[in-house]
Amino acid sequence: MVEQIARAVSGGARISAEDALRLYRDAPTHLLGRLADGIRARKHPEGIVSYIIDRNVNYTNVCTARCNFCAFYRTVGSPDGYVLGFEEIFAKIDETIAVGGNQMLLQGGHNPDLPIQWYEDLFRAIKQRYPDFKLHALSPPEVLHISRLNNVPVPAVIARLVAAGLDSIPGGGAEMLVDRVRKLLNCYGKASSDEWLGVMREAHRAGLRTTATMMYGTVETDEERIEHMLRLRDLQDETGGFTAFITWSYQPEHTERAGIEATGIDYLRTLALARIVLDNVDNLQASWVTQGGKVGQLSLAFGANDMGSVMIEENVVRAAGASYCMDEVEIVANIEDAGFTAKRRNMHYEVLGDPIFREREVPRMLSLATARADGDASVPEELRNYPARSRQGKQLRLAQ
């Protein structure tokens, strides 16, 4: 049966949930890798592996969602909670541009004291100062949070954010698109599976391109991993709006849920299966941020055609114990050592050119930056311009 399914995959056939489950459970790892690599080669015959230079900025860690797999969030009123000021974000953009970056991945917690006007003003300020810089911002649960907090329908939230400067939406907050799992992870309240997909549908209808993600290795079954992939495949059939898929393993350290991280082999098998199932998604990213550089490099033999982001800054995965770092020099070395040609890209997977460090001198980045220095409890001056919802937020505004 596995051989029959493998022949069908090699011939370009779309596989069913049952066939995907059989492959995942019974196919040897080398066979899964060969099938996934064959699909990658058909989709990207030029032998290019891409990457993007951008920065992952978490504008606030204050969050009411309280997902039990997250070590990053802080409760409302926590002394460790923060909101970045506009000037702090501008400084991060300046540093990103200095190393050849052209985009910021902006995500954060569900902070009840940041109304939609805060996001609009931030986006407009960024675009006014950096008109060509791209904003890849706000995952579907964040969009839903803004919608609920401000009593504005999701399509209107997206329209207002696009008018302010939003360029694309990242695929965060998907975790596992199975409501049984979401309830056990305490993330059902921030967005059900249908709600996450619904935000992405509206984003695609508005002309935005987005990515899609999957976090595995918590409480889901093999069947539920495949259900997640199939729900993404169905929406992609409908809209064609996903540019890429990224999967990573749950990082358990410092989290309420705790547990054990899935193995590197499980990652490679899951990645390969995603490349086989998601036949209508052109690009798969390697998650070196959670797996490390060498497994990230090996991902290029298991279906991935993209090494993701140089990142520059990372806070969420680091909080759960993973702190891998690769600057452009190291990412390019991993790509080329695997036998591919390295090219810079944008979010739309359009090739921008050769590595920046080969065109001009760029400072090496040997460790990932963080949102703020330890102990920095400063409150942005502009927060006083926006009404707060929480009691702690109102007291803070009065103190200002």
Secondary structure, 3 states (H helix, E strand, C coil): CHHHHHHHHHCCCCCCHHHHHHHHHHCCHHHHHHHHHHHHHHHCCCCEEEEECEEEEECECECCCCCCCCCCCECCCCCCCCECCHHHHHHHHHHHHHCCCCEEEEECCCCCCCCHHHHHHHHHHHHHHCCCCEEEECCHHHHHHHHHHHCCCHHHHHHHHHHHCCCEECCCCCCCCCHHHHHHCCCCCCCCHHHHHHHHHHHHHCCCEEEEEEEECCCCCHHHHHHHHHHHHHHHHHHCCEEEEEEEECCCCCCCCCCCCCCHHHHHHHHHHHHHHCCCCCEEECCHHHHCHHHHHHHHHCCCCEEEECCCECCHHHHCCCCCCCCHHHHHHHHHHCCCEEEEECCCCCEEECCHHHCCCCCCCCCCECCCCCCCCCCCHHHHHCCCCCHHHHHHHHHC
